[in-house]
Amino acid sequence: VWYVCEMVEVKSRTDTPPRRTQHERRASTRSALLTAAAGAIVDTGPSTGVAEIARRAGVSTGALQYHFESKTDLLVAVVEVGWNDLVERSMAIARDVSPADRVAALVSSMWESYQQPVCRAAFMVSSDPNIDADVAERITPVFDAERSRLDRLWLDTFADIEPPIERVASARRFARSHLVGMVVQRQLASDEPDPDEELDLLCQATLRILTDQRNHYSHRKQRLT
């Protein structure tokens, strides 16, 4: 009997989840606030109030202000997390495959990231013409740094085919602009087809920019004339 009781006592102790540390609790609350802020921004725009964000996160406004002293701090953090998500997803692609497969992987990772609320929120804050001047001043270096990271990542990813730097930047920004347009179009009240075919065409066009200089610049020349 004593053996069974002891085993039950041991099992009850092992079934009890360990208490989270203070650092883990703070990190969890901060993550919840950023997730709530991203969702609120996507739903109502960057002008959404801190009370609504706190409500969505299930915390008090005082708890929000403990982690982010001002709404500006919170918006900047959302932008940092959103753009970093885009970079991290792009960094995870395989490099030991064909250029076409690398383009497809990069486009796929960008498409996935642009559909995440935190990345969409970062884009909405960054592109809002009515954003507070202090927010704009603080997010500009964040945007510039992440854009430089992406340009470097694309250069490294296609280093074996030695495309000119400006062509790599053009290919990435062409893909970015098209993908953002696809995301926006699918937010409108219209029936959009499955994106797979459009993504395939985008991959083909992006690869052409990277690998066929004459074709790329001949199109530019035709448009100019």
N, C-alpha and C positions, 0 to 999 in steps of 0.2 A: 504493500500500500504506500509506504513512504517513497518507494522508487517511482511509482506512477505519479504521486503528487509532485515530486521533484521534477519529473519530466514535464508535467503540465505547466509548472511554474517557469521552467526554462523556456518552454515553447511560447508562453505568453510574453516573456521578455523579448524573445527574438522576433515575435510578430509585431511588436510596437515599433513604428518607424522612428528613426533617430530624429531628435529635435534639430531643426535647422539653426545654423549659427546666425548671429546678428547680421553678418555680412551677406549671407545667403538671403535673408529676409529682405534686406535693403535692395539687393539686386533684383529680387522677384518683384518688389513693388515698383521699382524703376522701370523694369521691363513691361509691367502691366500698364503703367502710365504712358509709356511710349506707344504701346499697342493701341490703347484707348485714344490717344491723341491722333494717331494716324487714321483710325477709323472715323473719328469726328471730323477731321479735316477733309477726308474723302467725301463724307456725307454732306457737310455744310460749308466747307471752305476754311481757309486759314483764319477767318475771323471768329471761329468757334470759341466759346468762352471756357475758362479754366474750370468753372463749376460743372459744366457738362462733361469735360474730360475726366474730372475726379469721379463724377457719378458713374461713368462707364467703367472706370478702373475699380470701382468699389471701395474708394478711399475718401477721406475728407479733403477739403481744399487745403487744410493745414498740412496734411501729409504730402500733398502735391508740392506745396511751397517748400517743404523740407528738402525735397529732391531737386526742385527747380525753383530758384528764387523768383523768377519772373517768367511770364509767358514767352518772352523773347528767348530765354534759355531753353525752354521746352521746344520751341519751334526749331531752333538751331540744332538741338539734339536729334529731332526727327529727321532733319535734312542729313545730318551726319550718318545716322543709321541707315536711312534709305539709300543714299548713294553708295555707302559701304557694302550694302547687300548686293547691289549691282556689280561692284568690283569683285567681291568674294565669289559670286556665282561664276563670273567669267574666268576667274583664276582656277576654278576646279576642273576645267575641261582637259581632255587628253591632248597631248602634243605629238604623240608618235603615230599620227594618222595622216591621211592625205590632206592637202590644203582645203579641198571641198568639204571634207568631214569636219575640219577645224572651223570653217566658216559656219557650217550647219550647227555645230555645238555652241559657238558663240552667239549666233542668232537665237537659238533655242534658250540659252541661259538669259539673254537680254529680255526675250519675250516673257519668260517666267517671272523675272524680276519686276518688269514693268506692270505686271498684273497684281503684284503684292501691294496691299494697302500702304505699307510704310514707304515703298518706292513711289507710288502714285502721290502720296502726301508730300514727299520731298519735292517732286516735280511741281505740284500745285503751289507750294510755298515759294519755290525758287522762281516760278514764272508769274507770280501774282503782281500785277502792275501797281496794286494799292498796298503792297506790303510796307510795314513800318521801316523807316530809313535805317534804324539801328539793326533790325533783322537783316535787311539787305546787305548792309556793310559787313556783318559777321558771317553770312552764308556765302558771300562771294569767294573768299579764299578756300572755303570747303569745296565748293563746286569746282574751282580751278584745280585744286589738288587732286580730286577724284578724276577729273577729266584727263589730267596728266598721267595718272596711274593707268587709266584705260588705254590711252594712246601708247604708253610704254608696253603694256601687256600685249596689245595687238602687234606692235613691232616685234616683240620677242617671239610671239606665237608664229609669225610668218617670216622669221629671220632667214630660214633656209631658202626661200624663193627671192629674197633680196629686193622687195619692192621699195620704191622711193618713199621717204617718210611722209611726204604730203599725200601720196596715194593711199597709204594706210589710214591716215587721218580722214581722208575723204570717204573711204570705204566704211569705216566705223560710224562716222556721222551720218552717212547715207542710210545705213542700217538702222541707226538710232531714230532718225527722223521718221522713217517709214513705220517702224514699230510703234512709236508714240502715236502716230496717226491711226494705226490699227486699233490701239487701245481706246483712243478718243471716239473713233467711229462706233465702236461696240458699246459705248455708253449712251449713244443716241437711241431714240425710239425708232429703230429700223431693224429689219431682219438682215443679219450679216451671215454670209456663208461660213462654213468651217474654215478656220484659218490655215489649215495645212497646205493647201495649194498656193495660197498667197505667200506663205513663209518659204515654200520651195522656190518660187519665183524671186523672192527677195534674196535668198541664198545665191542663186545663179547670178543675179545682177551684182551682188557684193563681190563674189569671186571674180567676176569679169573686171571690175574696177581694180582689184588687187593684181590681176595677172595679165591683163591686156591693155597696156598703156596707150597704144594707138587707137584702139576702139574707144577707150574712155575719153581721150582728149578730142577725138573726131566728133563725138556727140556734143561736147562742150562747144566746139567750133561751129557746128551746125546750128546750135541754139543761138549763138551770138550773131550769126549771119541771117 
